[in-house]
């Protein structure tokens, strides 16, 4: 196989992990070695999905109820390169002539692979999400035939510049651990790889090609979506959230922008939950206190600094309200006004927005937007609500219920249930 790279340097790629937030011991399992290189081949822009998140206190979200749809800009500007080879230590591998584009990493474990496997190419000009952490770009990987680029598989790559801050590193560790612990559920974005190059962390995940629900809602010809589509969508959301909570994981940033469609060709394609930067493990019976989340979606108890995983169900209630009406239940001209409206907890179902929505659908929304956490439905309870049963295909709804219990969990080949729960902390 021909290689595309020039001078390479070896980095370590971490193994799978499900460790809790405060675990820091390095596991004994051998990590696969990765090589960093540079390449200059132009790649075809991939369809983008949106995964931005604001993680300031109570967060910021794009304006509602009349937001501008996010652009899926796919540009062909000059791509940035990784640090020069002269700044990186030499590896034992053969030196080759340079080509341009970011080749993020190359596996070189010759005992496992008789030939070099192809590199990830990072397309920094194809940005599909930005935030305080950095940005999410398109990455690609695949074989080349006859010296010419073949069809490369495309991924989402979260690029994070590391800082010498223990709390910051622990936050990144938790995000990766959560992704690894949730692997296999069909409505959670799949993690493929994690590694560092110099002072930058790269998280390679599945690419949601259909865009996010925010974009779908704001480009819909009418206010809101049909109840059948909302029920199908909500069933998959509840399946993912119930699965998270069964693993004692709270997402804490559920919003339209963090649900992406698997395919860009069919709006009925499966949903994927993304962006676990604010997720955390919780202990049942213990309350969380850190104020995180996004405006419009954050639960009132989060703003009061005393909450449980039930905050995710409040956020889902806001999402369902918006899917059915096209507008948020709580709003204001400023973040402070939005927070005040949420803490007040009062909302209505305006006739002009809900004239075509059934009473059962509004009752379902109310079961999630219960101000009292004791009366708020859990994800498992919501999956059994009569409105979902009346508006969902029985087989599809049953699959969601099975997924909530891990019934359709798909582990990578060669993995076992025991392996998936072992603690293998990320190497940084």
N, C-alpha and C positions, 0 to 999 in steps of 0.2 A: 504494500500500500504506500502511495506517495504521501509525504507529509507536507503541510502547508506552512510550517513554522520555521523560525530561525532560532537563535540562542534561547535555550529554555532554562527554567529554574524550577526546582521541586517544591511543592507545597503539600500539606496534608489535607485530605478530605475526611471529614468526620463520619463516624458510624451513626446508626439510628439511635435515638434517645427518647426516653420518656421520663427523665428525672424531674423531680420537683424543683421549685424555684430556688431553694437554698442549698441544693446539692452541688458540690463543686469537684468531687473526686473524679479523676479521669479513669475511664473504664479500661480494662485490659485488652479489649478487642483491637486487633490490628486495623488501622485505617488504610484506605487505598491511597496511593501516592498520586499526586496530580502535578502536571507541568504547566507552567505559564508560558505563553509565547505570543507573538504578534503576527497578524495576517492582513492582507490587503485585498481580499476578494470582495466584490460587491455582492450583497445578498438581497433577495427579493423581500420587500417589506411585508411583515405579517399582519394579519388582522389583530387589532388591539383590544384588550379589555381594561377596564378602569379599576384601579385599586388604591386610590388616594385615601388618606386618612389624616385628619388633624387631631392631635393628641394633647392639646393644651387643656387647661382646666375647663371641663364641660365641653371642650372641643368647639370647632367651627364646622359648619356644613355649608354647602352651596345654598343660596337663598331659595325660599319657597314662599308662596305656592306657585309662582310663575318663574321658575329658574330657566336659564339658558341651557340647552342640552350640551353636554360635553362633546368636544370635537374628537374625532378618532383620527387625528392628523397623522398621516404616514408620509414622512418627508424622505428625501434622498440626499440630505446634506452630508458633508464629510464627517466620518465617524471618528471619535476620539480613540486614542490608543492607551494601552496600559503603560506603566512605568517602563522606561527603556531597559533593554537587556543588560546594558552595562551597569545598571543599578541593582541587578538581581544576581544572586549567587549562581554559578554555573552548576549544571547537573551532570550526571554521568552519561546522559544521552548524547547522541551525535548532533553536531551543530549543522543547521540547514539555513538556506538563504531566506531572508525576511520577505514577507508579503504584507499587507496593511490591515486593518480591522482588529478589534479586540478578540484575541483567542484567550478566553478566560482560563481554561484548564485543559490538561490532557492526561489521561490515565496511562501510567507506564509500568504497571505491575506485570512484568513479563512472565512471571510464574502462572498468572491467571489468564493472560491474554498473549498469545504468541505474536500478535502484531499490534502496533499502536492503534488505539481507538481514536476516532475523530474528536476534535476539540469543540468546546462551546465557543461560538462567535457572539460577542456582545455588540448589539446595534444601539449605541448610545443616542443616536438621533431619533430612534423610534421609541419615544417616551410614552408610556401608557398610564403613568401615575406618578404623582409627586407628593411629598410631605416633608415634615420636619426631619425625618429620618434620612432622606435622600430621595431616590427615585426608582421607579420600576421601568425596566426596558425590555425589549424583545431580545431573546437569545436564541440561537439555533445550533443544531448539531446533526450530523449525518455523514454518511459515507460519500466519497467522491469516486467517480468512475472515469477511467481513461484520462486522468489529469484534469477533468472538467468537473465543476461542482454538480453533485447530484441533488435530489430533492432532500432538503434538510428538515428535520422535525423542529418545530418552534416551541419555545417555552417563555414564561415570564421570569425575569431575573430582578430581584430586589437588591439594589446596591446600597450598602451602608458603610459610611466612613467610620472606622472605629475610633473611640476616644479612650484615654487612660482614666476612665471613671468606673470604679467597681460596680456602682449601681446601674450604669448604662450597659455594661457588659452583662450583668445579671439579667437585665431586661431582654437583651437579645437572646441570651441563653434560654430564657423561659419561652420566648416566641418559637424558637426552633424545636424545643422539647415538646411544646404543645402540638406543633405541626406533625411531628413524628409519632406522637401518641395517637393522633386522629387519623393516621393513614389508613386507607382502605374504604372509608365511607364514601359512597358515590356522590354525596352532596357537599363534600368538603374538598377544597382544592388539594391536589396531591403534591407532596414534597418529593423532589427527585434528588437534589444534591445541595450540599452546603460546604463552602470552603472559603479560605482567606487568601488574598493576594496582596502582599505588602500590608498596608494598613486599611484594606477595604474588605468587607464581608459580602459574599454573594450567596443569595438564597434562590435556588432554581426550583420553580414550581410549574405545575400544569398551567397552560394558557387557556383562559376562557375567551373563545373567539367571538362570542355573540354580544359582547358588551355588557354593561350592567343594567340593572332594572331602572335606575334613575334615567338613563338615556332612553330606555324603552318607554317609560312613562311620559317623559317630556316630548317625545316625538310621536306619541299616539294621537290619532286624529280627534279623539274625544277625551273628555275628562274621565280618567280612570280606565280600568279594564273590565272585561266581563266577569261575572261571578264564577263562571267555570274556570277561567284562566287564573283568577285570584285563588280559588280553592286548590287548584293543582300546584300553584306556586307556593302557597302557604303550607301545604302538606309537606313538601320537600324541605322547606325552612324549618318546620317543627321537628322533622325527622333528624336533621343535622343538629339542632339545638338540644334536643333530648339526648342525642348521642354524646354531645359535649358534656352535658350536665351529669350523665351517667359516669363519665370519667372525672368528675369533680373539676371541670374546667368551665369558667365563665368567660364569654367572649368580650362583653362590655363595650362593643362598638358596632352593634347591628344597625344597618341602615341600607337604603336602596343601593347605594354605591358599592356596598360590600357583598352583593349577590350578583354573580355573573352567569351568563348563559354559556353552556358548553360549546354550542355550535352557533355560527353566524348565519346559518342557512334556515334555521327553524326556531321560531320564538317559543315553541313548545319543548325545546330540548332541555335536558336536565339543568338544574341550577347548581352552582358551586359557591360555597361560602369562602371568602378570602379575607386577608388582612387580619392576622392574629397578633399584631403589635401591642395591643392593649389587653390581650387575654391573660388570664392568670389561673392557677390552681386555687381552689378554695377548700376549706375544711367545713363539712356539714355542721350546721349549728353555730358557726362563727361568722361574724359580719365583716365585710370589707369596708374600707373608709376612704380610699383614694378617689378623688373626684376626676373621672375620665369619661370620655364619650363625645358625642357630637350633638350640637344644638338641634332642636326639634325632636330628637330620638331619645335623649337621656331621661332616665326615670327620676321622679321627684326624690326618692330616697337616696339616690346617688348624690344629688345636690345637697342633701342633708348629711352626707358622709356616714351613712349607716345603712348598708344594703346587703343583699344576698344575690344568688344567681337569678332570682326572680326579676331582676332588672332587665335581663335579656328578653323576657316575655313582654314587658312593657314596651320595649323597643319594637318587638314584632307587632304589637298592637298598633303602634304608630304607622308601621309599614303597611299593614293591611288597610288601615283607614285611608292612607294615601293611594294605595292601589285602586281602591273602590271609588275614590272621589277626585283624585288628582291634586289634593291640597292637604296640608298638615292639620292635625287637630289643635295644636298649640303654635301660636305664632306671635311675632312682634317685630318692630322695626329695628331693634338692636338685640344683641345676645342677652343683655340683662333683662329686657322686656320678655324675651322668649323664656328665660329661666323663671321669671316671676309667674308667667302663665302656667308653666309646668308645675311649679310648686303649689300654685293655687289648685290645680288639678281639675278644673272645670272645662268641659268641652261639649259641643253639640253636634248634631247631624243635620246641617242646613239642607232644606228641601231642594234648593237649586242644585246641590251637589249629589244628593242621595235619592233623588226622585225615582231612579231606576234600580235602586238597591233594596233588597228584601229586608224585612224585619229580622229574619234569622241571621243575616250577615252582620247587621248592626249589633245584634245581641252577641255574636261571636267577638266582634271588636271590643265590646264592653267587658267581656270576660277577661280580656288581656289588659285593658286599660283600667283595671280596678286599682284605685288609689291605695286601698288596704292590701298589703302583700299577702295577708292570710287568706283573702278571698280571690286573689288573682290565680287564674288557671296555670297549672304547670304545662310543659310541652306535651307530656303524655296525656293529660286530661284534654287539652285542646285538640289533639289528634282524634279524640272520640266525640267531638262536638257534633250535634246533628247537622249543622250547616255544612261541614266538610263532607259528611256522609251523603248528603243529598246532592252535592255539586261535584263530586269526584267519581272517577271510575273505580269500582270496587277493587280491582286488581292493583291499580296505581296506589290507592290509599293504603291497602294492606302492605304493599312494599314499603311505603313510608313508615308504617308502624313497625315492620320487621327491622328496618334500618335504625329506628330509634333505639332498638335493643341490640344493635350490632348484627342483625340477622343477615344482611347482605354485605358484610364487611369482606373486602377482597384484599388479602395480604399478598405482597410480592412473592413471586416464585422462589422457593427455597427458604421461605420464612415460616415461622411457626408462631402460634399464639404466645408461647413463652418468650420467644425472641422479641416480639413486638412490645412487650412490657418491661424488657430489661433496661436498666439505666446505662446509657452510653453517652456521657456528656459531650457536647460539641467541643472540638479542639479549636482554640483561637490563639 
